[in-house]
Amino acid sequence: MFVDKSRIEGMSLLKVEGIIKLGESAEFLAENLKRTLEKDEGHVMMDFSKINYIDSTGIGELVGYLGRFADLDRKLILINPSERIRKLLAIAQLNHLFPTYPDVQSAVAAES
């Protein structure tokens, strides 16, 4: 798993690549979210366009950090999740919790 972080319009953008599942990749994602929560300000956008797979552990990490960001009046925004990930979130009735956009420009325009 690979995460590249940048800043756009006062928000953090995490470009995530690979697979998020139980073990090292979920821990790596959690560590990146924790570091972003502690060191940066503003909303966090996660570009999911290069995520091939996410399991329930990865979804659990996202939901856990969603609450932590919300406690600080910040959002965890998903960018371009695959159809499979969107369906998984819908089945788990979590799709309404995450603002989701097709691309970074749309998210920036809506959330800035």
C-alpha positions as CSV (number, residue, x, y, z in Angstrom):
1,M,0.0,0.0,0.0
2,F,1.2,3.5,-0.8
3,V,-0.1,6.9,0.4
4,D,1.0,10.3,-1.1
5,K,-0.1,13.4,0.9
6,S,-0.5,16.9,-0.4
7,R,-2.4,20.1,0.4
8,I,-5.1,21.7,-1.8
9,E,-7.2,24.7,-0.8
10,G,-6.7,24.2,2.9
11,M,-7.5,20.5,2.8
12,S,-5.3,17.4,2.9
13,L,-5.4,15.0,-0.1
14,L,-4.3,11.5,0.5
15,K,-3.8,9.5,-2.7
16,V,-4.1,5.9,-1.6
17,E,-2.9,3.0,-3.8
18,G,-3.2,-0.7,-3.4
19,I,-5.2,-3.0,-1.1
20,I,-6.6,-2.1,2.4
21,K,-7.1,-5.2,4.5
22,L,-6.5,-6.8,7.9
23,G,-2.9,-6.4,8.9
24,E,-0.2,-4.1,7.7
25,S,-2.1,-2.2,5.1
26,A,-5.0,-1.3,7.4
27,E,-2.5,-0.2,10.1
28,F,-0.6,1.9,7.6
29,L,-3.8,3.6,6.5
30,A,-4.7,4.2,10.2
31,E,-1.3,5.7,10.9
32,N,-1.6,8.1,7.9
33,L,-5.0,9.2,9.0
34,K,-3.8,9.7,12.6
35,R,-0.8,11.8,11.5
36,T,-3.1,13.9,9.2
37,L,-5.6,14.4,12.0
38,E,-2.9,15.5,14.4
39,K,-0.7,17.6,12.2
40,D,-2.9,19.1,9.5
41,E,-6.0,21.3,9.5
42,G,-9.1,21.2,7.4
43,H,-11.0,18.4,5.7
44,V,-9.2,15.3,4.4
45,M,-9.9,14.0,0.9
46,M,-8.9,10.4,0.2
47,D,-8.4,9.6,-3.5
48,F,-9.6,6.0,-3.8
49,S,-9.2,5.7,-7.6
50,K,-6.3,3.3,-7.2
51,I,-7.7,1.1,-4.4
52,N,-8.3,-2.3,-5.7
53,Y,-9.8,-3.9,-2.6
54,I,-10.9,-2.9,0.9
55,D,-12.1,-5.4,3.6
56,S,-14.2,-4.9,6.7
57,T,-11.1,-3.9,8.7
58,G,-10.3,-1.1,6.2
59,I,-13.9,0.0,6.3
60,G,-13.7,-0.1,10.2
61,E,-10.7,2.2,10.1
62,L,-12.4,4.7,7.9
63,V,-15.5,4.7,10.1
64,G,-13.4,5.1,13.2
65,Y,-11.5,8.1,11.8
66,L,-14.7,9.5,10.4
67,G,-15.9,10.0,14.0
68,R,-12.6,11.5,15.1
69,F,-12.6,14.0,12.3
70,A,-16.3,14.9,13.0
71,D,-15.4,15.6,16.6
72,L,-13.1,18.3,15.3
73,D,-15.7,19.6,12.8
74,R,-13.7,18.1,9.9
75,K,-14.8,15.8,7.1
76,L,-13.3,12.6,5.7
77,I,-14.2,12.8,2.0
78,L,-13.9,10.0,-0.5
79,I,-12.7,10.7,-4.0
80,N,-13.6,8.3,-6.9
81,P,-14.2,5.1,-5.0
82,S,-14.8,2.1,-7.3
83,E,-18.3,0.8,-7.9
84,R,-17.4,-2.2,-5.7
85,I,-16.4,0.0,-2.7
86,R,-19.5,2.2,-3.2
87,K,-21.7,-0.9,-3.1
88,L,-19.9,-2.2,0.0
89,L,-20.5,1.1,1.8
90,A,-24.2,1.0,0.7
91,I,-24.7,-2.5,1.9
92,A,-23.2,-1.6,5.2
93,Q,-25.4,1.5,5.2
94,L,-22.4,3.8,5.5
95,N,-22.6,5.5,2.1
96,H,-24.5,8.5,3.5
97,L,-21.8,9.1,6.2
98,F,-19.0,9.9,3.7
99,P,-19.1,12.8,1.3
100,T,-18.2,11.3,-2.0
101,Y,-17.1,13.0,-5.2
102,P,-16.0,11.8,-8.6
103,D,-12.8,13.9,-8.6
104,V,-10.7,16.3,-6.5
105,Q,-11.9,19.4,-8.3
106,S,-15.6,18.6,-7.5
107,A,-14.7,18.0,-3.8
108,V,-12.7,21.2,-3.5
109,A,-15.5,23.2,-5.2
110,A,-18.2,21.7,-2.9
111,E,-16.3,21.6,0.4
112,S,-14.2,24.8,0.4
